[in-house]
Amino acid sequence: MGSNINPNPKTLTTKLLFISLLLLTNLITLFLSSTYHSSTCTPNFTTTTVATTVEDSTGDGNLPLEFFASTSPQKLPLGFNRNFNSDTVHPPAGSACTLFPDDIRSFMSYDVNGSCPDDEILSQRLLLKGCEPLPRRRCRPAAPPNFPPPIPFPSSLWSTPSNSSVVWTAYTCKSYTCLIDRSRTQRGFDDCKDCFDLNGREKHRWTNPRSNGLDFSIDDVLETREPGSVRIGLDIGGGVATFAVRMKDRNITIITTSLNLNGPFNSFIASRGVVPLYMSISQRFPFFDNTLDIVHSMHVLSNWIPETLLHFLLFDVYRVLRPGGLFWLDHFFCVGDQLENVYGPMIESVGFKKVKWVTGKKLDKGPQFQEMYLSALLEKPFKDSW
């Protein structure tokens, strides 16, 4: 027997209301996702916009939006990547950057897709204070208006480049002539004051050992290795890269780290036809383990560096050297009994084997200051290096 069942009007109304709410919720979700996608996933790369500031949640003050855009985590477009073991990239920036909000605000405030401020002094000070690596920027740096063609190789190795190859605003000298003459005409201290004079002391560095034994020659050092086994290396704080130029004459490739301390060191190094690396002594070397044949440093590694930082740095030198590789510590500077009580034990703790170890008095200020030099040639052992 059939029977007619009339639907409950109350139940029907409830179902219609539920369906309406469901549709409305989906529409709102679609609207929000479309808005979010258009504003964050598909930015306008062609429009010049003014960078603004936002309140930093860490309490360090107002920081530019560009700083967060440069340093914030970024989702990988294709999702989880096994090489990353993550679906997110975290752009590196020195942990100390947010400690200097005023400097970061100046550094990261510019028109996106426009010109960067001419702020070399500011950026280098940030780097030296620990904001390293510096955050990336979306602006074009200042460049010389009449940049000349490079001097052809090999003439470039011992030629002074054109003044028009440099933006001079950050430096006391406004020409290479001034830099070449400053050791004779300028009072006060400047890093590597006579380095730009390629016809002065640079012309003879590492060519002939002096009688005091502290000055090793490149050929004497290379004679301690099998011919052709020293091929690539690093010079830490290499001035104007004369060490790299000398090694290039011997078919050895050297990368030179340098800053621009009141002089265009990196531009000058590049103009010579060798590779500059703009970084401080605080940053981990950007090389894989056990890869370099030689690491050299002259004057830079000395007692002005905090002891713990120096200890980490020495282990980083050890890390990047291959077994059998050489660390040439050239004119390490210290005072009194520091070598015996501090730096000698520190260097030995790293695990190097001594090939040469020569000490001598540093007398340019007078014997009363008890200043000492150490020149050492150290080998990463073939065995027991781990």
C-alpha positions as CSV (number, residue, x, y, z in Angstrom):
1,M,0.0,0.0,0.0
2,G,1.4,3.3,-1.0
3,S,1.4,6.3,1.2
4,N,2.2,10.0,0.5
5,I,4.8,11.5,2.8
6,N,4.8,15.2,3.0
7,P,8.2,16.7,3.8
8,N,8.5,18.7,6.9
9,P,8.6,22.4,5.9
10,K,10.9,23.1,8.9
11,T,13.4,20.5,7.7
12,L,13.4,21.9,4.1
13,T,14.0,25.4,5.3
14,T,16.9,24.3,7.4
15,K,18.5,22.5,4.4
16,L,18.1,25.5,2.2
17,L,19.7,27.7,4.8
18,F,22.6,25.3,5.2
19,I,23.2,25.2,1.4
20,S,23.1,29.0,1.2
21,L,25.6,29.3,4.0
22,L,27.9,26.8,2.3
23,L,27.8,28.6,-1.0
24,L,28.5,32.0,0.7
25,T,31.4,30.5,2.6
26,N,32.9,29.2,-0.6
27,L,32.5,32.5,-2.3
28,I,34.2,34.4,0.5
29,T,37.1,31.8,0.5
30,L,37.5,32.3,-3.3
31,F,37.5,36.0,-3.0
32,L,40.1,36.0,-0.2
33,S,42.4,33.5,-1.9
34,S,42.2,35.5,-5.2
35,T,43.1,38.7,-3.4
36,Y,46.0,37.1,-1.5
37,H,47.3,35.4,-4.7
38,S,47.2,38.6,-6.7
39,S,49.0,40.6,-4.0
40,T,51.7,38.1,-2.9
41,C,52.2,35.3,-5.4
42,T,52.0,37.5,-8.5
43,P,53.8,40.7,-7.7
44,N,54.1,43.5,-10.2
45,F,57.8,43.3,-11.4
46,T,57.6,46.2,-13.7
47,T,56.2,49.0,-11.6
48,T,58.5,51.2,-9.5
49,T,57.1,51.5,-6.0
50,V,58.3,53.2,-2.9
51,A,59.5,50.9,-0.1
52,T,57.6,51.5,3.1
53,T,58.3,50.6,6.7
54,V,56.4,48.3,9.1
55,E,56.6,47.7,12.8
56,D,59.0,44.9,13.6
57,S,57.5,42.4,15.9
58,T,60.8,41.8,17.7
59,G,60.7,45.4,19.0
60,D,63.7,46.6,17.1
61,G,61.8,49.5,15.7
62,N,60.3,50.2,12.3
63,L,62.1,48.3,9.5
64,P,61.5,48.7,5.8
65,L,59.0,46.3,4.1
66,E,61.8,45.5,1.6
67,F,63.9,44.1,4.5
68,F,61.2,41.6,5.3
69,A,60.6,40.9,1.6
70,S,64.3,40.1,1.2
71,T,64.7,38.0,4.4
72,S,61.4,36.3,5.0
73,P,60.8,32.6,4.3
74,Q,59.7,31.9,0.7
75,K,57.5,28.9,-0.3
76,L,58.9,26.8,-3.1
77,P,56.6,27.0,-6.1
78,L,56.7,23.2,-6.7
79,G,56.3,22.3,-3.1
80,F,58.4,20.0,-0.9
81,N,61.9,19.4,-2.3
82,R,63.9,16.4,-1.1
83,N,67.2,18.3,-1.6
84,F,66.0,21.0,0.8
85,N,64.1,18.6,3.0
86,S,61.6,21.4,3.1
87,D,59.0,23.3,1.1
88,T,60.5,26.6,2.1
89,V,63.6,28.7,1.4
90,H,65.0,30.9,4.2
91,P,67.1,33.7,2.5
92,P,70.2,34.2,4.5
93,A,70.9,37.5,6.3
94,G,73.3,38.3,9.1
95,S,71.7,37.8,12.5
96,A,73.0,41.1,13.6
97,C,71.1,43.1,10.9
98,T,68.1,43.8,13.1
99,L,70.4,45.1,15.9
100,F,70.9,48.2,13.8
101,P,67.4,49.3,12.7
102,D,68.4,52.8,11.7
103,D,71.1,51.6,9.4
104,I,68.9,48.9,8.0
105,R,66.1,51.4,7.4
106,S,68.5,53.5,5.4
107,F,70.0,50.6,3.5
108,M,66.6,49.0,2.5
109,S,64.7,52.2,1.8
110,Y,64.6,52.8,-2.0
111,D,62.2,52.7,-4.9
112,V,61.7,49.1,-6.0
113,N,62.9,48.6,-9.6
114,G,64.6,52.0,-9.3
115,S,68.2,53.2,-8.3
116,C,69.9,52.2,-5.1
117,P,71.1,55.0,-2.8
118,D,74.8,55.7,-3.1
119,D,75.6,54.2,0.3
120,E,78.8,52.2,0.1
121,I,80.1,53.5,3.5
122,L,76.8,52.5,5.2
123,S,76.7,49.1,3.6
124,Q,80.3,48.3,4.6
125,R,79.8,49.4,8.1
126,L,76.7,47.2,8.4
127,L,78.8,44.3,7.1
128,L,81.6,44.9,9.5
129,K,79.2,45.0,12.4
130,G,77.9,41.6,11.6
131,C,75.1,42.2,9.2
132,E,76.7,39.7,6.8
133,P,75.6,38.7,4.3
134,L,73.8,41.9,3.6
135,P,70.2,41.6,2.6
136,R,69.6,41.5,-1.2
137,R,68.0,44.6,-2.7
138,R,65.7,45.2,-5.7
139,C,67.4,48.3,-7.1
140,R,70.3,49.2,-9.4
141,P,73.6,50.3,-7.8
142,A,75.4,53.4,-8.7
143,A,77.8,52.9,-11.6
144,P,80.3,55.2,-13.3
145,P,78.6,57.1,-16.1
146,N,81.5,56.5,-18.6
147,F,82.8,53.1,-17.6
148,P,85.8,52.2,-19.9
149,P,86.5,48.9,-21.6
150,P,88.8,46.6,-19.4
151,I,92.5,46.7,-20.0
152,P,93.3,43.5,-22.0
153,F,95.0,40.7,-20.2
154,P,97.9,40.2,-19.4
155,S,98.7,44.0,-19.5
156,S,95.9,44.4,-16.9
157,L,97.9,42.6,-14.2
158,W,100.3,45.5,-13.7
159,S,98.4,48.4,-15.0
160,T,96.5,51.2,-13.1
161,P,93.0,51.4,-14.4
162,S,91.1,54.5,-15.5
163,N,89.6,56.8,-12.9
164,S,86.3,56.5,-14.7
165,S,86.0,52.9,-13.7
166,V,85.2,53.8,-10.1
167,V,82.4,55.6,-8.2
168,W,84.6,57.7,-5.9
169,T,82.0,59.2,-3.5
170,A,82.9,56.8,-0.6
171,Y,86.6,57.6,-0.5
172,T,88.9,60.4,0.6
173,C,90.9,60.2,-2.6
174,K,89.0,60.9,-5.9
175,S,91.6,59.4,-8.3
176,Y,94.1,56.6,-8.5
177,T,96.9,59.2,-8.7
178,C,95.9,60.3,-5.2
179,L,95.8,56.7,-3.9
180,I,99.3,56.0,-5.4
181,D,100.7,59.2,-3.8
182,R,99.0,59.0,-0.4
183,S,101.8,57.1,1.4
184,R,104.0,60.1,0.7
185,T,101.5,62.9,1.0
186,Q,98.7,61.8,3.4
187,R,99.1,61.8,7.2
188,G,97.3,59.3,9.4
189,F,96.6,55.6,9.0
190,D,94.8,54.0,6.0
191,D,94.6,50.2,5.4
192,C,97.2,49.1,2.9
193,K,98.2,52.7,2.3
194,D,100.8,52.1,-0.4
195,C,99.1,49.1,-2.1
196,F,97.8,51.0,-5.1
197,D,101.4,51.9,-6.2
198,L,102.2,48.9,-8.4
199,N,105.6,50.2,-9.1
200,G,106.5,50.4,-5.3
201,R,106.6,47.6,-2.8
202,E,104.0,45.6,-4.7
203,K,106.4,45.1,-7.5
204,H,108.7,42.9,-5.3
205,R,106.3,41.2,-2.9
206,W,106.9,37.4,-2.4
207,T,109.7,37.4,-5.1
208,N,112.9,37.3,-3.0
209,P,113.1,36.3,0.7
210,R,114.9,38.7,3.0
211,S,117.6,37.8,5.4
212,N,115.4,37.9,8.5
213,G,113.5,34.8,7.3
214,L,110.0,36.1,7.9
215,D,109.4,36.9,4.2
216,F,108.9,33.6,2.4
217,S,108.9,33.7,-1.4
218,I,106.2,32.1,-3.4
219,D,108.6,29.8,-5.2
220,D,110.1,28.6,-1.9
221,V,106.6,27.7,-0.7
222,L,105.6,25.9,-3.9
223,E,108.8,23.9,-3.7
224,T,107.5,22.1,-0.6
225,R,104.7,20.5,-2.8
226,E,104.8,18.3,-5.8
227,P,105.0,20.3,-9.0
228,G,101.5,21.2,-10.3
229,S,99.8,20.1,-7.1
230,V,99.0,23.6,-6.0
231,R,96.2,24.8,-8.4
232,I,93.5,26.8,-6.5
233,G,93.4,28.8,-3.3
234,L,92.3,31.7,-1.2
235,D,94.0,34.9,-0.1
236,I,92.3,36.4,3.1
237,G,92.4,40.2,3.1
238,G,94.7,40.3,0.1
239,G,94.9,44.1,-0.4
240,V,95.0,44.7,-4.2
241,A,95.5,41.0,-5.0
242,T,99.2,41.1,-5.9
243,F,99.5,37.6,-4.3
244,A,96.8,36.4,-6.7
245,V,98.6,38.0,-9.6
246,R,101.9,36.4,-8.7
247,M,100.2,33.0,-8.5
248,K,98.4,33.5,-11.8
249,D,101.9,33.8,-13.4
250,R,102.4,30.3,-12.1
251,N,99.0,29.0,-13.4
252,I,97.5,29.0,-10.0
253,T,94.0,30.5,-9.4
254,I,93.6,32.5,-6.2
255,I,90.4,34.3,-5.0
256,T,91.1,37.4,-2.9
257,T,88.9,38.6,-0.1
258,S,88.9,42.3,0.4
259,L,86.9,45.2,1.8
260,N,86.9,48.8,0.5
261,L,88.5,50.6,3.5
262,N,88.8,54.1,2.1
263,G,89.8,52.8,-1.3
264,P,88.2,50.9,-4.2
265,F,90.1,47.7,-3.5
266,N,87.5,45.3,-5.1
267,S,87.2,47.4,-8.3
268,F,91.0,47.6,-8.5
269,I,91.4,43.8,-8.0
270,A,88.8,43.1,-10.8
271,S,90.5,45.6,-13.1
272,R,93.7,43.5,-12.8
273,G,91.9,40.4,-14.1
274,V,91.7,38.4,-10.9
275,V,88.7,37.6,-8.8
276,P,87.7,39.7,-5.7
277,L,85.4,38.4,-3.0
278,Y,83.8,41.2,-0.9
279,M,83.5,39.7,2.6
280,S,84.8,40.2,6.1
281,I,86.9,37.8,8.3
282,S,83.8,37.0,10.3
283,Q,81.9,35.1,7.6
284,R,82.3,31.4,6.9
285,F,84.3,30.8,3.8
286,P,82.0,30.0,0.8
287,F,83.9,26.8,-0.2
288,F,83.1,23.2,0.3
289,D,85.2,21.0,2.7
290,N,88.6,19.7,1.5
291,T,88.7,21.6,-1.8
292,L,91.5,24.2,-1.7
293,D,95.2,23.6,-2.2
294,I,96.4,26.8,-0.4
295,V,95.1,29.5,1.9
296,H,97.3,32.6,2.4
297,S,96.9,35.7,4.7
298,M,99.3,38.5,5.3
299,H,98.9,41.0,8.2
300,V,95.1,40.6,8.4
301,L,95.0,37.7,10.8
302,S,96.5,39.2,14.0
303,N,95.8,40.0,17.6
304,W,93.2,42.6,16.8
305,I,90.7,39.7,16.2
306,P,88.8,38.4,19.3
307,E,90.4,35.1,20.3
308,T,87.2,33.0,20.0
309,L,86.5,34.4,16.5
310,L,90.0,33.8,15.4
311,H,89.9,30.2,16.7
312,F,86.7,29.6,14.6
313,L,88.4,31.2,11.6
314,L,91.5,28.9,11.8
315,F,89.2,25.9,11.9
316,D,87.4,27.2,8.8
317,V,90.8,27.5,7.0
318,Y,91.5,23.9,8.0
319,R,88.0,22.9,6.8
320,V,88.4,24.2,3.3
321,L,91.9,23.0,2.7
322,R,92.3,19.5,1.2
323,P,94.5,17.0,3.0
324,G,98.0,18.0,2.2
325,G,96.9,21.6,1.6
326,L,99.0,24.6,2.8
327,F,98.1,27.4,5.1
328,W,100.6,30.3,4.7
329,L,100.2,32.6,7.7
330,D,102.2,35.6,6.6
331,H,103.4,38.1,9.3
332,F,100.9,37.3,12.0
333,F,101.2,40.2,14.5
334,C,101.1,39.9,18.3
335,V,102.7,41.5,21.5
336,G,105.0,40.2,24.2
337,D,104.2,36.7,25.4
338,Q,100.9,36.4,23.5
339,L,102.5,34.1,20.9
340,E,103.8,31.6,23.5
341,N,100.8,31.7,25.8
342,V,97.8,32.3,23.4
343,Y,98.3,32.1,19.7
344,G,100.9,29.3,19.5
345,P,98.7,26.9,21.4
346,M,95.6,28.1,19.5
347,I,97.2,27.4,16.1
348,E,98.5,24.0,17.3
349,S,95.1,23.0,18.7
350,V,93.6,23.1,15.1
351,G,95.7,20.2,14.0
352,F,98.1,21.6,11.4
353,K,101.5,20.1,10.8
354,K,104.3,22.7,10.9
355,V,106.4,23.0,7.7
356,K,108.0,26.4,8.6
357,W,107.7,28.4,11.8
358,V,109.7,31.6,11.9
359,T,109.3,34.4,14.5
360,G,110.9,37.8,14.6
361,K,110.7,41.2,16.3
362,K,108.5,43.9,14.8
363,L,110.6,47.1,15.3
364,D,108.8,49.8,13.3
365,K,107.5,51.4,16.5
366,G,110.5,50.6,18.6
367,P,111.7,47.6,20.7
368,Q,110.0,48.9,23.8
369,F,106.6,47.7,22.5
370,Q,107.8,44.1,22.4
371,E,105.9,43.5,19.2
372,M,106.3,40.2,17.4
373,Y,105.8,38.7,13.9
374,L,105.1,35.0,13.1
375,S,105.4,33.7,9.6
376,A,104.3,30.0,9.3
377,L,103.7,27.4,6.7
378,L,101.3,24.8,8.0
379,E,100.0,21.7,6.3
380,K,96.7,19.9,6.8
381,P,97.7,16.3,7.4
382,F,97.1,13.7,4.8
383,K,96.2,11.3,7.6
384,D,94.3,12.0,10.8
385,S,92.8,15.2,9.4
386,W,89.4,14.1,10.7
